[in-house]
């Protein structure tokens, strides 16, 4: 069973300045949702942002983590969404 806290740790360690909020939606340690903000997302498409998060999780995607519903933000979008407060 994988922990949401470990996903958060991996993402924040791999992406410069990242802030991640991860939840184990089903309580099964396999199906997660999360929001990730990173300055490194600036100038990247949504697909590129998600790929960066998946790279941060490496081999865990598809093995330990069955599903990850993801929302990604640049710092500006994070603040506009009221997440930075």
C-alpha contacts under 8 A as a table, 3 or more apart, distances in Angstrom:
res1	aa1	res2	aa2	distance
1	X	28	X	7.06
1	X	29	X	4.69
1	X	30	X	6.94
1	X	64	X	7.27
2	X	6	X	7.36
2	X	29	X	4.71
2	X	30	X	6.49
2	X	64	X	6.10
2	X	65	X	7.07
3	X	6	X	5.32
3	X	7	X	6.76
3	X	24	X	7.57
3	X	29	X	5.99
4	X	7	X	5.16
4	X	8	X	6.30
4	X	22	X	5.51
4	X	23	X	5.79
4	X	24	X	5.91
4	X	29	X	7.60
4	X	32	X	7.31
5	X	8	X	5.06
5	X	9	X	6.15
5	X	22	X	7.20
6	X	9	X	4.95
6	X	10	X	6.14
7	X	10	X	5.21
7	X	11	X	6.21
7	X	22	X	7.13
7	X	57	X	7.07
8	X	11	X	5.31
8	X	12	X	6.07
8	X	20	X	5.54
8	X	21	X	6.59
8	X	22	X	6.17
9	X	12	X	5.31
9	X	13	X	5.99
10	X	13	X	5.20
10	X	14	X	6.19
10	X	56	X	6.29
10	X	57	X	6.26
11	X	14	X	5.26
11	X	15	X	6.01
11	X	18	X	7.21
11	X	20	X	6.98
11	X	53	X	6.41
11	X	56	X	5.49
11	X	57	X	6.72
12	X	15	X	5.52
12	X	16	X	7.19
12	X	17	X	7.17
12	X	18	X	5.00
12	X	19	X	6.17
12	X	20	X	6.55
13	X	16	X	7.41
13	X	18	X	7.92
14	X	56	X	5.50
15	X	18	X	5.43
15	X	38	X	6.69
15	X	40	X	6.97
15	X	52	X	7.91
15	X	53	X	7.84
15	X	56	X	7.34
16	X	38	X	6.58
16	X	39	X	6.98
16	X	40	X	6.40
17	X	38	X	5.63
17	X	39	X	6.33
17	X	40	X	7.79
18	X	36	X	6.74
18	X	37	X	5.40
18	X	38	X	4.22
18	X	39	X	7.09
19	X	36	X	5.73
19	X	37	X	5.22
19	X	38	X	6.53
20	X	34	X	7.01
20	X	35	X	5.74
20	X	36	X	4.41
20	X	37	X	6.47
21	X	34	X	5.39
21	X	35	X	5.27
21	X	36	X	6.49
22	X	32	X	6.84
22	X	33	X	5.78
22	X	34	X	4.22
22	X	35	X	6.61
23	X	32	X	5.53
23	X	33	X	5.37
23	X	34	X	6.13
24	X	27	X	5.24
24	X	28	X	7.07
24	X	29	X	6.22
24	X	30	X	7.47
24	X	31	X	6.07
24	X	32	X	4.56
24	X	33	X	6.69
25	X	28	X	7.88
25	X	31	X	6.17
25	X	32	X	5.42
25	X	33	X	6.55
26	X	29	X	7.56
26	X	30	X	7.85
26	X	31	X	5.99
26	X	32	X	7.41
27	X	30	X	7.94
27	X	31	X	7.65
28	X	31	X	6.66
29	X	32	X	7.57
29	X	64	X	7.99
29	X	65	X	7.47
30	X	64	X	6.38
30	X	65	X	4.77
30	X	66	X	5.04
30	X	67	X	6.49
31	X	65	X	6.56
31	X	66	X	5.82
31	X	67	X	4.78
31	X	68	X	6.11
32	X	65	X	7.63
32	X	67	X	6.05
32	X	68	X	4.74
32	X	69	X	6.30
33	X	67	X	8.00
33	X	68	X	5.16
33	X	69	X	4.38
33	X	70	X	5.77
34	X	68	X	7.16
34	X	69	X	6.29
34	X	70	X	5.09
34	X	71	X	6.33
35	X	70	X	5.91
35	X	71	X	4.73
35	X	72	X	5.70
35	X	73	X	7.69
36	X	70	X	7.65
36	X	71	X	6.37
36	X	72	X	4.81
36	X	73	X	6.17
37	X	41	X	7.76
37	X	72	X	5.78
37	X	73	X	4.59
37	X	74	X	5.60
37	X	75	X	6.22
37	X	78	X	6.60
38	X	41	X	5.62
38	X	42	X	7.94
38	X	73	X	6.65
38	X	74	X	5.62
38	X	75	X	6.38
39	X	42	X	5.81
39	X	74	X	5.62
39	X	75	X	5.84
40	X	74	X	7.59
41	X	44	X	5.36
41	X	45	X	7.97
41	X	49	X	5.73
41	X	73	X	7.08
41	X	74	X	5.46
42	X	74	X	5.68
44	X	47	X	7.90
44	X	48	X	5.69
44	X	49	X	6.16
45	X	48	X	5.12
45	X	49	X	6.25
46	X	49	X	5.05
46	X	50	X	6.26
46	X	72	X	7.38
47	X	50	X	5.20
47	X	51	X	6.12
48	X	51	X	4.97
48	X	52	X	6.19
49	X	52	X	5.17
49	X	53	X	6.57
49	X	72	X	6.66
50	X	53	X	5.12
50	X	54	X	6.25
50	X	70	X	7.36
50	X	72	X	7.06
51	X	54	X	4.98
51	X	55	X	6.07
52	X	55	X	5.08
52	X	56	X	6.26
53	X	56	X	5.02
53	X	57	X	6.51
54	X	57	X	5.11
54	X	58	X	6.25
54	X	61	X	6.76
55	X	58	X	4.91
57	X	60	X	5.64
57	X	61	X	6.13
58	X	61	X	6.14
59	X	62	X	7.30
59	X	63	X	6.86
60	X	63	X	5.23
60	X	64	X	4.92
60	X	65	X	5.74
61	X	64	X	6.37
61	X	65	X	5.01
61	X	66	X	6.69
61	X	67	X	7.80
62	X	65	X	5.52
62	X	66	X	5.15
62	X	67	X	7.50
63	X	66	X	6.38
65	X	68	X	7.11
73	X	76	X	7.68
73	X	77	X	5.51
73	X	78	X	5.42
74	X	77	X	5.22
74	X	78	X	6.03
75	X	78	X	4.96
75	X	79	X	6.23
76	X	79	X	5.25
76	X	80	X	6.23
77	X	80	X	4.96
77	X	81	X	6.08
78	X	81	X	5.22
78	X	82	X	6.47
78	X	83	X	5.38
78	X	84	X	6.21
79	X	82	X	5.01
79	X	83	X	5.66
79	X	84	X	5.09
79	X	85	X	7.60
80	X	83	X	7.57
82	X	85	X	6.04
